[in-house]
């Protein structure tokens, strides 16, 4: 069983290193509020430039992938489960804040990871 878990972790780690195109619809910062028992997803808008970099539409500056950035979010979504959060974002929000299927799939995976961490009392760090 341990070998299988190690293999799965290796596949996941490798896939996390691949190139992905950024979603022109924006990005989400996902976090937990353990006291409230909620998963949160803050949505931020961006513009993708000709180099494929995310640009802050307010400042025109590149949004760094690492480090702390002070930005204003457009919407905050919260829910008790991954499924509830997906329904709120993908079925109840117009215009849809996600424009790429790979981004939607990524968010679904992250919301499930966040839900498991919330239920099990584990740390959650967004991939």
C-alpha positions in Angstrom: 0.0 0.0 0.0 2.8 2.5 0.8 4.4 1.9 -2.6 1.1 2.8 -4.3 0.8 6.0 -2.2 4.4 6.9 -3.0 3.7 6.4 -6.7 0.5 8.5 -6.6 2.4 11.3 -4.8 5.2 11.2 -7.4 2.7 11.4 -10.3 1.0 14.4 -8.5 4.3 16.1 -7.9 5.4 15.7 -11.5 2.1 17.0 -12.9 2.2 20.0 -10.5 5.4 21.1 -12.3 3.9 21.3 -15.8 3.3 24.5 -17.7 -0.3 25.8 -17.6 -1.7 28.8 -19.5 -3.3 31.3 -17.2 -7.0 31.9 -17.3 -8.0 35.3 -18.6 -11.0 35.1 -16.4 -8.8 35.5 -13.3 -7.5 33.4 -10.5 -8.6 32.2 -7.0 -6.9 32.1 -3.6 -8.4 29.2 -1.6 -8.2 29.0 2.2 -10.1 27.5 5.1 -11.9 29.1 8.1 -11.8 26.2 10.5 -13.9 28.0 13.2 -16.7 28.6 10.7 -16.2 25.2 9.0 -16.0 26.9 5.6 -13.9 26.7 2.4 -13.2 30.2 0.9 -12.2 31.1 -2.6 -11.4 34.7 -3.4 -11.5 35.6 -7.0 -9.2 38.2 -8.6 -9.3 39.5 -12.1 -6.3 39.8 -14.3 -5.3 40.4 -17.9 -3.0 38.0 -19.8 -0.3 39.8 -21.8 1.4 38.6 -25.0 4.0 36.8 -23.0 1.4 34.8 -21.1 1.9 36.7 -17.9 -0.9 37.9 -15.6 -1.2 41.6 -15.3 -3.0 43.6 -12.6 -5.7 45.5 -14.6 -5.6 48.3 -12.1 -1.8 48.9 -12.1 -0.7 47.4 -15.3 2.1 45.5 -13.4 2.9 41.8 -13.6 1.4 39.8 -10.8 4.2 37.6 -9.3 3.5 33.9 -8.9 5.2 33.9 -5.5 5.3 36.2 -2.6 2.7 38.5 -1.1 0.7 40.8 -3.4 -1.7 43.4 -2.2 -4.7 43.2 -4.6 -8.4 43.8 -4.3 -10.5 40.7 -4.9 -13.7 40.9 -7.0 -15.8 38.2 -5.2 -15.5 35.9 -2.2 -17.2 32.5 -2.5 -17.6 30.3 0.6 -19.2 26.9 1.2 -19.1 23.9 3.5 -18.2 21.4 0.8 -16.3 21.3 -2.5 -19.5 20.5 -4.4 -21.4 23.4 -2.8 -18.5 25.7 -3.8 -18.4 24.4 -7.4 -22.2 24.9 -7.7 -21.9 28.5 -6.4 -19.1 29.4 -8.8 -19.9 27.4 -11.9 -23.7 27.2 -11.9 -24.9 30.3 -10.0 -22.4 33.0 -11.0 -22.7 35.1 -14.2 -20.6 36.0 -15.9 -18.6 32.9 -15.2 -15.3 33.8 -13.5 -13.6 30.8 -15.1 -13.0 30.7 -18.9 -10.8 27.6 -19.3 -11.8 23.9 -18.7 -8.4 23.1 -17.3 -8.8 25.9 -14.7 -12.2 24.6 -13.7 -10.8 21.1 -13.3 -7.9 22.4 -11.2 -10.4 24.3 -9.0 -12.5 21.2 -8.5 -9.4 19.2 -7.4 -8.3 22.0 -5.0 -11.8 22.4 -3.5 -11.8 18.6 -2.7 -8.3 18.8 -1.2 -9.5 21.8 0.9 -12.6 19.9 2.0 -10.6 16.9 3.1 -8.2 19.0 5.0 -11.1 20.8 6.7 -12.8 17.6 7.7 -9.6 15.9 8.9 -8.2 18.9 10.6 -5.1 18.9 8.3 -3.2 21.8 6.9 -4.3 23.0 3.5 -1.8 24.6 1.1 -3.1 25.5 -2.4 -1.2 23.8 -5.2 
